[in-house]
Amino acid sequence: MALHSELPIYKVAYDLSDLSIDLVRNMPRDVKDVIGRDLRRECQHLVVLIYRANVSKEKAPHLVETVERLQVTELLLRHARDKRFISTQQYARAIGLTVSIGKQATAWRKSASSPAT
């Protein structure tokens, strides 16, 4: 078992969490309390879920929840972009990270679910 902090998926999730902090910093105060707080919380929870999947024998439940939380994160990002609280470039960067996490989580789940050969 690799250290969670060395996993590529962990590094991307950490980058997304870090980016979410920067994105929320420039949002209007009333939006920070709603969209911003939820966005940061979801991104931080993704990092925790990846850690849990890495240390758990049953990885699939954590990875399924990771993909579900990614959907919520993408929804929050889209709202922020549609309301022009973040730029299209910021949105594209964040979505690129969520896509990477989703692909890695799905592949990891399939790998963990397949019987050992």
C-alpha positions in Angstrom: 0.0 0.0 0.0 1.4 3.3 -1.1 1.4 6.4 1.1 -1.8 8.3 0.3 0.1 11.5 -0.2 2.1 9.9 -3.0 -0.9 8.7 -5.0 -1.5 10.6 -8.3 -5.2 10.9 -7.5 -4.4 12.3 -4.1 -2.2 14.9 -5.6 -4.9 16.0 -8.1 -7.5 16.1 -5.3 -5.2 18.2 -3.2 -4.7 20.6 -6.1 -8.4 20.9 -6.5 -8.9 21.6 -2.8 -6.1 24.2 -3.0 -7.7 25.8 -6.1 -11.1 25.9 -4.5 -9.7 28.0 -1.7 -8.3 30.5 -4.2 -11.6 30.6 -6.2 -13.7 31.3 -3.1 -11.4 34.0 -1.9 -12.6 36.4 -4.7 -16.3 35.6 -4.5 -18.8 38.1 -3.0 -19.3 37.6 0.7 -22.9 36.3 0.5 -21.8 33.8 -2.1 -18.8 32.7 0.0 -21.3 31.7 2.7 -23.3 29.5 0.4 -21.5 28.2 -2.7 -18.0 28.9 -1.5 -18.3 27.0 1.8 -19.9 24.0 0.2 -17.3 24.0 -2.6 -14.4 24.0 -0.2 -16.0 21.4 2.0 -16.7 19.0 -0.9 -13.1 19.4 -2.2 -11.7 18.7 1.2 -13.9 15.7 1.6 -12.6 14.3 -1.7 -9.1 14.3 -0.2 -10.3 12.5 2.9 -12.2 9.9 0.8 -9.1 9.1 -1.2 -7.2 8.6 2.0 -9.9 6.3 3.3 -9.9 4.3 0.1 -6.2 3.8 0.3 -6.2 2.5 3.8 -9.4 0.4 3.6 -9.7 -3.2 2.5 -13.0 -2.3 0.9 -12.0 0.5 -1.4 -15.1 0.5 -3.7 -17.6 2.3 -1.3 -15.1 5.1 -0.7 -14.4 5.4 -4.5 -18.1 5.4 -5.4 -18.7 8.2 -2.9 -15.7 10.0 -4.4 -17.4 10.0 -7.8 -20.7 11.1 -6.3 -19.0 14.0 -4.5 -17.3 15.0 -7.7 -20.7 15.4 -9.3 -21.7 17.8 -6.5 -18.4 19.7 -6.9 -18.9 20.1 -10.6 -22.4 21.4 -10.0 -21.1 24.0 -7.6 -18.4 25.0 -10.0 -20.9 25.3 -12.8 -23.2 27.5 -10.7 -20.2 29.7 -9.8 -19.3 30.1 -13.5 -22.8 30.6 -14.7 -23.3 33.4 -12.2 -19.9 34.8 -13.1 -18.4 34.4 -9.6 -15.4 32.6 -11.3 -14.0 33.0 -14.8 -14.4 30.5 -17.6 -10.6 29.8 -17.4 -10.9 29.1 -13.7 -13.8 26.8 -14.3 -12.0 25.0 -17.1 -9.0 24.4 -14.8 -11.1 23.1 -12.0 -13.2 20.8 -14.3 -9.9 19.4 -15.7 -9.0 18.4 -12.2 -12.4 16.9 -11.5 -12.3 14.9 -14.7 -8.8 13.5 -13.8 -10.0 12.5 -10.3 -13.1 10.9 -11.8 -11.1 8.8 -14.3 -8.6 7.7 -11.7 -11.3 6.9 -9.1 -13.2 4.8 -11.6 -10.1 2.9 -12.8 -9.1 2.3 -9.2 -12.6 1.0 -8.3 -12.6 -1.4 -11.2 -9.1 -2.6 -10.3 -10.0 -3.1 -6.7 -13.3 -4.9 -7.6 -11.7 -7.3 -10.1 -10.7 -10.7 -8.7 -6.9 -11.1 -8.3 -5.3 -13.1 -11.0 
